[in-house]
Amino acid sequence: MLLLVKAIRRFSVRTVLPARIEGLGELASNLRWSWHPPTRDLFESIDPAKWASANEDPVKLLSRLSADQLATLAADDDFVARVEAAHDDLRHYLTDERWYQTWSREQQDGGHAAPAAIAYFSPEFGITAVLPQYSGGLGILAGDHLKSASDLGVPIVGVGLFYKTGYFKQALSRDGWQVESYPVLDPDGLPLSLLREADGTPAVISVTLPAGRLLKAHVWRAQVGRVPLLLLDSDVADNDEPTRRVTETLYGGGGDTRLEQELLLGVGGVRALRLWSRLSGAPTPEVYHTNEGHAGFLGVERITELVRDHGLTFDEALEAVRAATVFTTHTPVPAGIDRFSAEKINLYFGGANSVPGVPVDRLLALGAEDYEGGQPGIFNMAVMGLRLAQRANGVSQLHGVVSREMFDGLWPGFDDVEVPITSITNGVHAPTWVDRSVYDVARRHLGTADIAGADAWDRIDEVPADAVWSTKREMRGKLVAEARRRVRASWQKRGASDAELGWINDVLDPDVLTIGFARRVPTYKRLTLMLSDKERLRSLLLHPERPIQLVIAGKSHPADETGKRLIQEMVQFADEADVRHRIVFLPNYDIAMAQSLYPGCDVWLNNPLRPFEACGTSGMKAALNGGLNLSILDGWWDEWFDGRNGWAIPTADGVEDPDRRDDIEATALYDLIENSVAASFYDRDADGLPQGWISMMTHTLKTLGPKVLASRMVQDYTQQLYSPAAAAGRSVGENEFGGARSLAAYKARVRSAWSRVKVEHVEPSGVSDSPQIGDTLQLRAFVDLGGLTPEDVEVQLVHGHVNESDQLRDVEIAPLEVTENYEGGRYQFAGTQPLRRTGSFGYNVRIVPRNASLAGAAELGLARNA
């Protein structure tokens, strides 16, 4: 009988654990279990079948145990001892000194205080498949950032949103079309705890919306090792129905939902931090890290706080906020940035919704595309993020170059190389992504499973070749088994009967060269490039001596019809009877799938349109599992490919016809696979070992291993961005924000005078008509500072090679010193420059602002050239 009565409310009843095993509760609620195998083993030992049916979720597992089962466990002295040991291990992990504490002490000894706390804002976090609050690389990167910060002891607190249905679950129709579903998540049944006031009532933060509406949100805390992650949830009974749905779906909803999500994340996120500090006693963050532009409104809320609580003007508060803010851009394409109409921003931040201390015209100016190539009337979230942050970075060296070009309009007086966007290349959290088999072989042959901690990268050659190869085959075999399970489940959902699916028992082969490709499916990632010549691909899959097999996965955004068509094209090819045992598309790509996919692949394929891959970390995860990369020189691969750790797919840069470019690069891909990749994989010695291939595997681990770790990434952020931002924030905050007031006044004075600043005349000497190495250029520059003083500016000699258009390249900068003071604010500056480089040489004289509180000369985007 079909029941039509629906529950008007749903909730989960939490398990009450016997006292002797109550430590299981903390072990289950701290997400360290997701990357700590001994804790996972403890939970699995309780009931392996229930552990599997609970999708390896400790909270769900405990909820499925009866009171009698719990009592039996509590009476088992051996099990109780294991729980106590695991709980003690967690306590030491949470309290022992780690890298950050040692580094902080060193900083303190040098007279520099490390940040007491750092807030990390992101619209998505990929911690574990149990908590599906991510769509792709941005969220996985954010999750790895938090986990590595925990391992290092860095005092980060994460801020995000709790999405009631997550992103979406992906299935396939019979004809291969992506089908989305949105199962509702019950936060009470997840490893989350609700922030509550002292009287036990749920704590609430609120944000005002147009038309007198109020968006209220609860705050859930996920404990990621040592790092608290605060997730704001709009599903609050006091909200009206549209407002309750604001956090229903990640990157979903229509109309104003995206703006309201970003308003809640930024403004509400700061309020959640204040709530967390009040309830827990946690220190107020000294640094605010905006992971992509979605959380940019956090700066607006912090300006409001400073105006309200400290009596600062907007400009003074802006300087205080900028000093302590870090902005990371992840997109290499303007289309990937959230943009809203000025009218929409006026609706949410003007009139009756005006934000105290933040006039709407000043807010609009922060996000305005008021530069060459920009669109009037548009509010750009990434532009606002950059203007609200004194320090910014891209996520690979190449992406830093692309970002400087993309946003150079914000700094019109400077060449792209001088645009103040640096780069910190992403990394991945090895304990999450490296298969246990890798740790086991390291433990047997190197004496440690902690290769990074023991700095044992150079010892990887000590692992015997046969052990390397047998371990890889073992991981490949596990992938084959998992792929068959997933293919069967997918076909059953597509309507196939068991009688039609006997062929799945022969899908994939643990001894065949296995190439993986899994990622989101926007057009630029070119999922179907490998299908450019289907017959050529078919011949590679079915080669009689050197076959390959492909394991493919990926989701397309529900509104991206083009991406869905690409998936359908791939699925329909993979369905063809003659190749379906050699190529599979696995639906619902997520963390759980990835953890078997990366280890089982021999080669990780990445073929985006260069340079549209900001970083791309999936190939890093494959590399840590002994996989070799086959990739376009884009993202991280552009800087770390060395000729022995994989293969670089040649690119047809400059070919304007996209179809022709795809054909050229696809042909190059086929040739590489056939003549280099497969040839090397199947080149075996007398013992059946591909010695050349194994040599590439060990070389990859030795050379890429230390580089691709998220621990390296988080240390880079801490030392290069967080620590300077904290110091700058303290500096402008001293003496009741005297530094911020002074810096705002300085900037106002410089901007007011800048139209009158000019280089009037330059007099060179000391160099003949035929200069040579060793000669010295002597220079005098006569400048009018328009009422500014020599202390307000730096007059620079900018010199370097010159191209045919007289443009300087490979520039160097040398400051000139003031030598004479004339009437009317005019000065003479002078200096010398030895000629050290042969070839064409050119120079110019430039005036730029100078102040100890500026992060660099380009910060104001003001420069005056001769």
C-alpha positions, 0 to 999 in steps of 0.5 A: 500500500502506498502511504500518502501522508507526509511528515510535517517535521523531521528530526533525528534522535541522537544516540546516547552512548554508555559511559565506558564508550562515550568517547565514540561520540567525540570521535564520530563528531570530529571529522578527523576520522575522514582522513585518519584510518585507525579511527575509521578501522575502529568504527568499521570493527563495530559492525562491518556490514552496517559500516558499509550500509551507513556509507562509512559515516560514524554518526549514521553507524552509531544511530543504527546500533540498538541499546543492546548492541551498545551495551555489549560493546561497553562490556567488551574490555578490549573494545573499550580499551581501543576506544580509550586509546583512539580518544586519547590519540585525538586529544593529543592531536588536538592539543600537542604543539605542531608546526604553527606553534613552533613557527609562532614562537620563532616569530615571537623571538624575532619580534613578530607576533603570529596571527591569533586567528584567521577566518577563511570564507568559502561558498563550499567546503569539501571535507568528506562525502558524508557532508556534501557541501561542495560542487568541485575543485573550489570546495575540495581545495577549501576542505584540504586547506582546513584539514592541512591547517588542522594538521599544522596547528594553524588557528583557522576558523572556516565560514560557509553555508549549510545547503539543505540539499547540497549540490545535487546527485547525478544519475543518467537516463537511458539515453545518457542524459544527466538527471539531477536529484536533490535529497534533503540533508538532515543536519541533526543526522550529520557530524554537526552541532548547532550553536546554542545560547547559554539557555540552550536555545539555538543561536541566531544571526540575521541579515536584512533584505529588501521589502522589510524582510529579515533573513535569520540563520542558525549556525552549525559547527563542523569540527575539522580536526582542530579547525571549527567550520561554521555553516549558516543555515537559513532553514529557520522557522521564523523565516518566510518560505523563500527566505528559508530556501536561500541555503537550500541548494549550492549554486542553485535557485533563481532570481535573487537567491545567489545574491542573498546567499552571498550576502548571508555568507559575507555579512552573516559570516562575520556575524557568525564569527562574532557569535562564535567568539562570544559563545566559545571564547575564541579570539577574534580573527586578525586576518580574513581570507576570502576564497573567491569573490562569493564572500566579498560582502564580509568586508562591508560588514567589517567596515560597518563594525568599525564605523559603528564601534570605533567612530571611523569614517568609511575611508578610514574603516576601508583601510583597516579592513583592507590591511587584514584581508587576503583575497584568492581568485580561482577563475581564469575567465570573466564568465566565472565571476558573479556580477550583479546589476547596480540596480540590484545592489541599490535594492539590497544596500540602498534606501531603507536597506542602507548599511550604516557607515557604507553609503551605497554609492561607495559600495557600488564604486568598490565593485564597479567595472570602471576601467577599460573593457569594463561594463558600466552599471555592473557590480563585479564581486571579484573586483570588490574582493580585490579592492577590499584586500591589500593582498591577493593571489592566484592559485598557480604561477600561470594563473597569477600571470593570467589574473594580472592580465585579467584585472590589470585595469584596476592598476592602470599605471602599471605593467601587468608584471607589477599588478599586485596579485601574487600566486600560491600554487594549490596543494592537496591533503595527502592523508585524504587522497593517498591510498592506504596501500601506498602508506603500507608499502612505505611503512614496509620499505622505508620504515615510516608511513609519514613520508612528508614528516620524515622528509623521506622523499629522496628515499623512495628509490629504496622501495623495490620495483616489484613492490611499487608495481604490485601495489599499483596493480592492487590499487588498479584492481580495487578501482576495477571492482568499484567501477563495475559496482558503480556501472551496474548500479547506474545501468539499473537506475537507467532501467536495465534488468539484471539479465541484460548486465552480464557484460559488466563482469568483464568491464575493465581489466586490472592489467590494462593501462588505465587512464582517468579523467574526472572533473566538472564539465564546463566547456573549456575542460573539454570532456569530449576532446578524446572523442574528436576521432572516435575511430582513432580512440576505438583503435587505442581502446581495442589495441591487440597488444597495448590496449588502454582503458578509460574511467571518466566521471564529472558533473555538469551544472544543472543549468548548463545544457551544453555541458549535459550534451557533452556528458551525453555524447561521452556516455553514448560512446561508452555504451557502444557494445564493442568498447564498453568493456574498455571505457566507462562513465561513472555518474555522481562524481564525489569525494568517495568515488575520487578516493578509489579513482585516483589510486587506481589510475596509471595516468591522469588526463587533463586537456583544458583550453590553455590557459583556462585551468586556474590550477587543477589539483586532481592530477596532484592527487593522482601523482601522490598515488604513483600516477603519471600526468598526461596534461596540457601545460596549464595550471600547476602542470605548467610549472612542475612538468619536468619531462620525466613525471609524465607527458605534456600535450602540445597546444595549438596556441594562436589557432583561432578556429576552435574546432581546428585547435581541438583537432590538432590537440586531439591528434597530439593526444592520440599520438602521445598515448599510442607512441609514448604512454602505452609503449612505455607501460607495456615495455616489460623486462624479463620479470614482467616489470615496466622498469622505465615506467616504474622509474617515472613513478618513483621520480614523480613521487620524489620530485612532485611529492613535497610540492603538491602537498596542501601542508606546503600550500598552507605554510606558504599562505601563513608566511607570505600572506597571513602573517603580513596581513596580521602585521598590517592590520595591527599597524593600522589598528594601533592607537584606536586606529590611528594608522588607518586614519593616517593612511586614509588621509594620505591616500586622499591627499595623494589622489587629490594632488595626483593630476598635478604631479608630473615629470618635467624634464630628464637629463641623462649623462655619463653614457656615450653614443656607443655604451658598453657593459660597465658604463654608468648612466647618470640621471637627473629628473626634475619633477613637480609634485603638485603639493606633495612632498618627496616623502609622499612619493618615490621617483624611480628609474625604470629600465630594461630591454626595449622591443621594436615598439619602444616598450620596456620588458624584463624591467628593473626599478631603482629609486632616485634620491631628492637632491634639490628643492625648488620653489613651487613644489618642484624638486630634482631627483638623481641617481646612477645605474651601471649598465649590466646587460647587453642588447637593447636598453631603455629607461623611463622615470616614474613617480609612484606613491610611497607610504610605509603602510602600503603593501606595494607601490602599485596599491593605489594604481597611480603612476606618472611617467616622463 
